[in-house]
Amino acid sequence: MFGNDYHNDTKQIRKDHKNIVNRLKSIQEDAAFVEEVSEVISRLPLVANERCGSWYIDHSRHKVHSAYFKSTDGHMNEWDFNMRRNNLHLIEPIAQHGGCILVDSTRKGKRIPDALSKTVPIWCSVINRAIQKHTPRDCWDFDLHTLPSVVSRSEHTQIEARLDMFADRLLKVPALIERLVEQVKKPLRPLWLTPQSSLYPLDPDTDFWPVVCVSASQAVETGCQARPGGYLYVQGSGDDEEAWSLGLTPRLFWKNQKEILNVSSSTECELKVCQLVAQNNQMEDSDDTPYNYVENTTLAIGSRRAGRPPQCWDNFDVIVNCTLDEYEDNKGHNGYLQLKIAEGKKGQNALFDCIPTALEFVKQPLSQGKRVLIHCAKGQDRSVGIALATLAAFYDPQDGRWLGDRVPATRLGLGKNQIQQHLVRIISSRPKASPSRVTLKKINTYFMS
């Protein structure tokens, strides 16, 4: 009997955790704290860490920058500065405003996620250290700054021992480190805020640029807590959105929050969300930037929306579609090529086989300065792989100069570091780029074999 009661209670808790009303009202509560932080430190721009952080920023009121600091890069013995998600696109808004406010949250068990407590401090220290190694500066702080209440002295020391190695990775990309030396006038330093923190304005005349790490959710021992408003507060509600959001996006929620939550039941809320998501999908609207040009080139990487006719032909001269789906009106266009690459593991061999076809198709247009779009569904993986192959085949990895007078075959034998430099340029231009390890391995194999 006791076993059945326990099973039923556990089942109800799981159901309450996924209840969309509980989640959205919890997000509103956490977002109010983020809004308060933004008002107190109004000069700094808001940055959402991954999709989770984006839920806690009112998109109807703020321009939201995005970042991709992974907690796994801060896990014990897994500490890393990952060049595939180097987040160096944040340097521009940080330099412009003298810092930034980085928003994330964590679920039951922690006050601050590893992404904020360890990955970001590693990032700040590595950038500061690489700049100091390249161009020594007086009184330049490149120490690792962590919270003693979260990171033990032993772990801090172990992380610190790896930082020079991480900094050397940046130094292997001359164009990248030179840009950092030019842009970063003060060392970066992480600071931390939670709903339990006292808020106060930051002195703009500090000798560092603050990366204010805001853990938006309240730390609740059980992970959830009943609220007077009749809902269950769920810590870290923005996380694991696939399990509860019904396709709702942060931007769509903040645009329609009153309409979504002004309902009498969870069922009504779910129906309203499904209606809005369906309408939104019909308009093919999304949170994603449709495309980004790789700096100093006429090559763009984008999502499916970027290749939608007829608007796409106003923006581009040539379009390479790296998906199994295609818009009917694009078929037969002289500047259109479909590379039938399935998503996931099924498409990896097809991606490798399509590289020669893609290079042959885009070489002449790029040499003539024509605008070339390479797109997949989200502009994150397959299109990035084909674009990376294009850069490796035709462009100088140091400065991005056109080298396309050479046939692609002469570009075989490139080093891994050269391909890495091209990848860094892509990620700097399109922060959403997130090629899988398998995709990168296919590109390396093509050019290094």
C-alpha positions as CSV (number, residue, x, y, z in Angstrom):
1,M,0.0,0.0,0.0
2,F,2.8,2.3,0.9
3,G,4.5,1.5,-2.4
4,N,1.5,2.5,-4.4
5,D,1.1,5.8,-2.5
6,Y,4.8,6.6,-3.1
7,H,4.4,5.7,-6.8
8,N,1.3,8.0,-7.2
9,D,3.0,10.9,-5.3
10,T,6.1,10.6,-7.5
11,K,4.0,10.5,-10.7
12,Q,2.0,13.6,-9.6
13,I,5.3,15.5,-8.8
14,R,6.6,14.7,-12.3
15,K,3.3,15.9,-13.8
16,D,3.4,19.1,-11.8
17,H,7.0,19.7,-12.9
18,K,5.9,19.5,-16.6
19,N,2.7,21.6,-16.1
20,I,3.1,24.5,-18.5
21,V,1.3,27.0,-16.2
22,N,3.6,26.2,-13.3
23,R,6.6,26.5,-15.6
24,L,5.6,29.8,-17.2
25,K,4.5,31.5,-13.9
26,S,7.8,30.4,-12.4
27,I,9.6,31.9,-15.4
28,Q,7.8,35.1,-14.9
29,E,8.8,35.2,-11.2
30,D,12.5,34.6,-12.1
31,A,12.4,37.1,-15.0
32,A,11.2,39.8,-12.5
33,F,14.6,39.3,-10.7
34,V,16.5,39.5,-14.0
35,E,14.6,42.7,-14.8
36,E,15.6,44.2,-11.4
37,V,19.2,43.4,-12.1
38,S,19.0,45.0,-15.5
39,E,17.5,48.1,-14.0
40,V,20.2,48.4,-11.3
41,I,23.0,47.7,-13.8
42,S,21.2,49.4,-16.8
43,R,24.3,50.2,-18.8
44,L,25.1,46.5,-19.5
45,P,23.4,44.4,-22.2
46,L,21.6,41.2,-21.4
47,V,22.9,37.9,-22.7
48,A,21.0,34.7,-22.6
49,N,23.1,31.6,-22.0
50,E,21.8,28.8,-24.2
51,R,18.0,28.4,-24.7
52,C,17.4,28.1,-21.0
53,G,18.6,31.6,-20.2
54,S,16.5,33.1,-23.0
55,W,13.3,32.3,-21.1
56,Y,14.1,34.7,-18.2
57,I,14.6,37.8,-20.4
58,D,11.5,39.8,-21.6
59,H,12.1,39.8,-25.3
60,S,9.5,42.5,-25.8
61,R,11.5,44.9,-23.7
62,H,15.2,44.0,-24.4
63,K,17.5,43.2,-27.2
64,V,18.8,39.8,-26.2
65,H,22.3,38.6,-27.1
66,S,22.9,34.8,-27.0
67,A,25.8,32.7,-25.6
68,Y,26.7,29.1,-25.5
69,F,28.6,28.4,-22.3
70,K,28.1,24.6,-21.6
71,S,28.0,23.4,-18.0
72,T,29.9,20.3,-19.2
73,D,33.0,22.4,-19.9
74,G,33.0,23.2,-16.2
75,H,32.4,19.7,-14.8
76,M,34.9,18.1,-12.5
77,N,38.0,16.9,-14.5
78,E,36.3,18.0,-17.8
79,W,37.2,21.7,-17.6
80,D,37.7,23.1,-21.0
81,F,37.9,26.1,-23.3
82,N,36.1,24.8,-26.3
83,M,37.0,26.4,-29.6
84,R,33.8,25.1,-31.2
85,R,31.8,27.3,-28.8
86,N,34.3,30.0,-28.1
87,N,31.6,32.8,-27.5
88,L,34.0,35.4,-28.8
89,H,31.1,37.2,-30.5
90,L,30.3,38.5,-27.1
91,I,33.5,40.6,-27.0
92,E,31.9,43.2,-29.3
93,P,28.9,44.1,-27.0
94,I,31.2,43.7,-23.9
95,A,33.7,46.2,-25.4
96,Q,30.9,48.5,-26.4
97,H,29.2,48.6,-23.0
98,G,32.1,47.8,-20.6
99,G,30.7,44.4,-19.6
100,C,27.5,42.3,-19.9
101,I,24.9,40.5,-17.8
102,L,24.8,36.8,-18.6
103,V,21.6,35.0,-17.6
104,D,21.1,31.3,-16.9
105,S,19.5,29.0,-14.2
106,T,19.9,25.6,-12.7
107,R,17.5,23.0,-11.4
108,K,17.3,21.4,-7.9
109,G,20.5,20.9,-6.1
110,K,22.5,24.0,-7.0
111,R,22.3,27.8,-6.6
112,I,24.5,28.5,-9.6
113,P,25.0,26.3,-12.7
114,D,28.5,25.0,-13.6
115,A,28.3,27.1,-16.8
116,L,28.3,30.3,-14.7
117,S,30.4,29.1,-11.7
118,K,33.3,27.5,-13.7
119,T,32.9,27.6,-17.5
120,V,32.6,31.5,-17.6
121,P,35.5,32.1,-15.2
122,I,37.7,29.8,-17.4
123,W,36.6,31.8,-20.5
124,C,37.5,35.1,-18.9
125,S,40.8,34.0,-17.6
126,V,41.8,32.3,-20.9
127,I,41.1,35.4,-22.9
128,N,42.9,37.6,-20.5
129,R,45.9,35.2,-20.4
130,A,46.1,34.9,-24.2
131,I,46.1,38.7,-24.6
132,Q,48.9,39.0,-22.0
133,K,50.9,36.3,-23.7
134,H,50.6,38.0,-27.1
135,T,51.0,41.6,-26.0
136,P,52.2,41.9,-22.3
137,R,50.4,44.7,-20.5
138,D,51.1,46.3,-17.1
139,C,48.8,45.4,-14.2
140,W,46.8,43.1,-16.4
141,D,44.8,40.6,-14.4
142,F,44.7,37.1,-15.9
143,D,44.1,35.2,-12.7
144,L,41.2,32.7,-12.4
145,H,38.4,34.1,-10.3
146,T,35.9,31.6,-8.8
147,L,33.4,31.6,-5.9
148,P,35.0,29.9,-2.9
149,S,31.5,28.8,-1.7
150,V,31.0,26.9,-5.0
151,V,34.5,25.9,-6.2
152,S,36.8,24.3,-3.7
153,R,40.4,25.5,-3.5
154,S,41.6,22.1,-4.8
155,E,39.3,22.3,-7.9
156,H,40.3,25.9,-8.4
157,T,44.0,24.9,-8.5
158,Q,43.4,22.0,-10.9
159,I,41.5,24.3,-13.3
160,E,44.2,26.9,-13.1
161,A,46.9,24.4,-14.1
162,R,45.1,24.0,-17.5
163,L,44.7,27.6,-18.4
164,D,48.0,28.2,-20.2
165,M,47.2,25.2,-22.5
166,F,43.8,26.7,-23.2
167,A,45.3,30.1,-23.9
168,D,47.7,28.6,-26.4
169,R,44.7,27.4,-28.5
170,L,43.7,31.0,-29.0
171,L,47.2,32.0,-29.8
172,K,47.2,29.5,-32.7
173,V,44.6,31.7,-34.5
174,P,46.6,35.0,-35.2
175,A,43.6,36.9,-36.7
176,L,41.5,36.0,-33.6
177,I,44.0,37.0,-31.0
178,E,44.9,40.2,-32.8
179,R,41.3,41.2,-32.8
180,L,41.0,40.4,-29.1
181,V,44.1,42.6,-28.3
182,E,42.5,45.4,-30.3
183,Q,39.0,45.2,-28.7
184,V,39.6,44.2,-25.1
185,K,40.9,47.2,-23.2
186,K,40.3,45.9,-19.7
187,P,40.6,42.3,-18.4
188,L,37.3,40.4,-18.1
189,R,36.2,39.3,-14.6
190,P,33.1,37.2,-13.6
191,L,30.8,38.4,-10.8
192,W,27.8,36.4,-9.6
193,L,24.2,37.3,-8.6
194,T,21.3,35.1,-7.4
195,P,17.9,36.0,-6.1
196,Q,19.4,35.9,-2.6
197,S,22.0,38.6,-3.5
198,S,21.9,42.3,-2.6
199,L,21.8,44.4,-5.7
200,Y,23.9,47.5,-6.1
201,P,25.1,49.6,-9.1
202,L,28.5,48.8,-10.5
203,D,31.2,51.4,-10.6
204,P,31.9,52.0,-14.3
205,D,35.5,53.0,-13.4
206,T,36.7,49.6,-12.3
207,D,39.9,48.3,-13.7
208,F,38.1,45.3,-15.3
209,W,35.0,44.6,-17.4
210,P,32.4,42.6,-15.4
211,V,30.7,39.6,-16.8
212,V,27.8,39.5,-14.4
213,C,26.6,35.9,-14.1
214,V,23.0,35.9,-13.0
215,S,21.5,32.6,-11.8
216,A,17.8,33.5,-12.2
217,S,16.0,30.8,-10.3
218,Q,15.6,30.6,-6.5
219,A,17.3,27.7,-4.8
220,V,14.5,25.4,-3.5
221,E,15.6,22.4,-1.5
222,T,13.0,20.1,-3.1
223,G,13.1,21.7,-6.5
224,C,9.5,23.0,-6.3
225,Q,7.5,25.0,-3.8
226,A,3.8,26.1,-3.6
227,R,3.1,29.8,-4.2
228,P,0.3,31.9,-2.8
229,G,-0.8,32.6,-6.4
230,G,-2.0,29.0,-6.7
231,Y,0.8,27.6,-8.7
232,L,3.8,25.5,-8.0
233,Y,7.2,27.3,-8.3
234,V,9.7,25.0,-10.2
235,Q,13.3,25.9,-9.9
236,G,15.1,26.2,-13.3
237,S,11.8,26.2,-15.2
238,G,13.4,27.3,-18.5
239,D,15.4,24.1,-18.7
240,D,14.3,20.9,-20.5
241,E,11.8,22.9,-22.6
242,E,11.1,19.9,-24.9
243,A,9.3,18.2,-22.0
244,W,6.8,21.0,-21.3
245,S,6.8,23.9,-23.8
246,L,4.6,22.4,-26.6
247,G,6.7,24.2,-29.1
248,L,6.5,27.6,-27.4
249,T,9.6,29.7,-27.8
250,P,10.8,32.4,-25.4
251,R,10.2,35.2,-27.9
252,L,6.7,33.9,-28.6
253,F,5.9,33.7,-24.9
254,W,7.0,37.2,-24.0
255,K,5.1,38.6,-27.0
256,N,1.9,36.9,-25.8
257,Q,2.4,36.3,-22.1
258,K,-0.9,37.9,-20.9
259,E,-3.0,36.1,-23.5
260,I,-1.3,32.8,-22.6
261,L,-1.6,33.0,-18.8
262,N,-5.0,34.8,-18.6
263,V,-6.8,31.5,-18.6
264,S,-8.8,29.5,-16.0
265,S,-7.0,26.1,-16.3
266,S,-3.9,24.4,-17.5
267,T,-5.9,22.7,-20.3
268,E,-6.9,26.2,-21.6
269,C,-3.3,27.3,-21.4
270,E,-2.1,24.3,-23.4
271,L,-4.8,25.0,-26.1
272,K,-3.8,28.6,-26.3
273,V,-0.1,27.8,-26.6
274,C,-0.8,25.2,-29.3
275,Q,-2.8,27.8,-31.3
276,L,-0.1,30.4,-31.1
277,V,2.6,27.9,-32.0
278,A,0.6,26.7,-35.1
279,Q,0.1,30.3,-36.2
280,N,3.7,31.0,-35.7
281,N,4.9,28.0,-37.7
282,Q,2.7,29.0,-40.6
283,M,4.5,32.3,-40.7
284,E,7.8,30.4,-40.4
285,D,8.8,32.9,-37.7
286,S,11.4,31.8,-35.2
287,D,13.9,33.1,-32.7
288,D,16.8,32.3,-35.0
289,T,18.6,34.9,-37.1
290,P,17.9,33.5,-40.6
291,Y,21.5,33.9,-41.8
292,N,24.9,35.4,-41.2
293,Y,27.7,36.2,-43.6
294,V,31.1,34.9,-42.7
295,E,33.2,38.0,-42.1
296,N,34.9,39.5,-45.2
297,T,33.3,37.0,-47.6
298,T,30.1,36.8,-49.6
299,L,29.4,33.4,-48.1
300,A,26.4,33.2,-45.8
301,I,25.2,30.4,-43.5
302,G,21.5,30.2,-42.6
303,S,18.4,28.3,-41.6
304,R,15.7,27.0,-43.9
305,R,13.9,30.3,-43.6
306,A,16.8,32.1,-45.2
307,G,16.2,30.0,-48.4
308,R,12.5,30.6,-48.7
309,P,11.4,32.0,-52.1
310,P,10.8,34.5,-53.4
311,Q,12.5,36.7,-50.8
312,C,15.7,34.5,-50.9
313,W,16.5,35.6,-54.4
314,D,16.5,39.2,-53.4
315,N,19.1,38.4,-50.8
316,F,21.3,35.9,-52.6
317,D,22.5,35.0,-56.1
318,V,23.2,31.3,-55.3
319,I,21.6,29.0,-52.7
320,V,22.8,25.6,-51.6
321,N,20.2,23.6,-49.7
322,C,21.6,20.9,-47.4
323,T,18.3,19.3,-46.4
324,L,16.0,16.6,-47.8
325,D,13.2,19.2,-48.0
326,E,13.0,22.0,-50.6
327,Y,10.7,24.8,-51.6
328,E,9.0,23.9,-54.9
329,D,9.6,27.4,-56.4
330,N,13.4,27.0,-56.0
331,K,13.5,23.9,-58.2
332,G,15.0,24.5,-61.6
333,H,16.6,27.9,-60.7
334,N,20.1,28.2,-62.2
335,G,21.5,29.4,-58.9
336,Y,20.0,26.6,-56.8
337,L,21.5,23.3,-55.6
338,Q,20.0,20.7,-53.3
339,L,22.4,18.5,-51.4
340,K,20.3,15.7,-50.0
341,I,21.8,15.4,-46.5
342,A,19.6,13.8,-43.8
343,E,19.8,15.1,-40.3
344,G,21.8,13.2,-37.6
345,K,24.0,10.2,-38.1
346,K,22.2,9.2,-41.3
347,G,23.4,12.2,-43.1
348,Q,27.1,12.1,-42.2
349,N,28.3,10.0,-45.1
350,A,26.1,12.0,-47.5
351,L,27.7,15.2,-46.2
352,F,31.2,13.9,-47.0
353,D,30.1,12.7,-50.4
354,C,28.5,16.1,-51.2
355,I,31.6,18.2,-50.5
356,P,33.1,18.0,-54.1
357,T,29.7,18.8,-55.7
358,A,29.3,21.8,-53.4
359,L,32.8,23.2,-54.0
360,E,32.4,22.9,-57.7
361,F,29.0,24.7,-57.6
362,V,30.0,27.7,-55.5
363,K,33.6,28.3,-56.7
364,Q,32.8,30.6,-59.7
365,P,30.0,32.6,-58.0
366,L,32.2,33.3,-55.0
367,S,35.2,34.3,-57.2
368,Q,32.9,36.8,-58.8
369,G,31.8,38.3,-55.5
370,K,28.2,36.9,-55.8
371,R,26.2,36.3,-52.6
372,V,26.1,32.6,-51.8
373,L,23.8,31.1,-49.1
374,I,24.4,27.6,-47.7
375,H,21.5,26.6,-45.5
376,C,20.1,23.6,-43.6
377,A,17.2,23.4,-41.2
378,K,18.6,25.5,-38.4
379,G,21.9,26.7,-39.8
380,Q,23.9,25.0,-37.1
381,D,25.4,21.7,-38.4
382,R,25.2,20.5,-42.0
383,S,25.3,23.9,-43.6
384,V,28.2,24.8,-41.3
385,G,30.1,21.7,-42.4
386,I,29.7,22.5,-46.1
387,A,30.6,26.2,-45.5
388,L,33.7,25.1,-43.5
389,A,34.7,22.9,-46.5
390,T,34.2,25.9,-48.8
391,L,36.4,28.2,-46.7
392,A,39.1,25.5,-46.4
393,A,39.1,25.0,-50.1
394,F,39.1,28.6,-51.3
395,Y,40.2,31.0,-48.5
396,D,43.3,31.7,-46.6
397,P,42.9,30.6,-43.0
398,Q,45.0,33.6,-41.7
399,D,43.2,36.5,-43.2
400,G,40.4,35.1,-45.2
401,R,41.9,36.1,-48.6
402,W,40.4,34.4,-51.7
403,L,42.6,31.6,-52.9
404,G,40.0,30.1,-55.3
405,D,42.3,30.3,-58.3
406,R,43.6,26.9,-57.0
407,V,41.5,23.9,-57.8
408,P,40.0,22.2,-54.7
409,A,42.3,19.2,-55.0
410,T,45.4,21.4,-54.3
411,R,43.8,22.3,-50.9
412,L,44.1,18.7,-49.8
413,G,46.7,18.2,-47.1
414,L,45.6,21.1,-44.9
415,G,46.5,20.9,-41.3
416,K,43.9,20.5,-38.5
417,N,44.9,23.9,-37.1
418,Q,44.1,25.6,-40.5
419,I,40.7,24.1,-40.6
420,Q,40.2,25.1,-36.9
421,Q,41.0,28.7,-37.9
422,H,38.2,28.7,-40.5
423,L,35.8,27.2,-38.0
424,V,36.6,30.0,-35.5
425,R,35.7,32.5,-38.2
426,I,32.4,30.8,-38.8
427,I,31.5,30.7,-35.1
428,S,32.5,34.4,-34.7
429,S,30.2,35.3,-37.6
430,R,27.3,33.0,-36.7
431,P,27.2,32.3,-33.0
432,K,24.4,29.7,-33.4
433,A,26.8,27.5,-35.5
434,S,27.2,24.2,-33.6
435,P,28.7,21.6,-35.8
436,S,28.8,18.1,-34.4
437,R,32.1,16.3,-33.8
438,V,31.2,13.9,-36.6
439,T,30.6,16.7,-39.0
440,L,34.0,18.2,-38.2
441,K,35.6,14.8,-38.4
442,K,34.3,14.4,-42.0
443,I,35.7,17.8,-43.0
444,N,39.1,17.0,-41.5
445,T,39.1,13.6,-43.2
446,Y,38.4,15.2,-46.6
447,F,41.2,17.8,-46.4
448,M,43.8,16.0,-44.3
449,S,43.7,12.5,-45.9
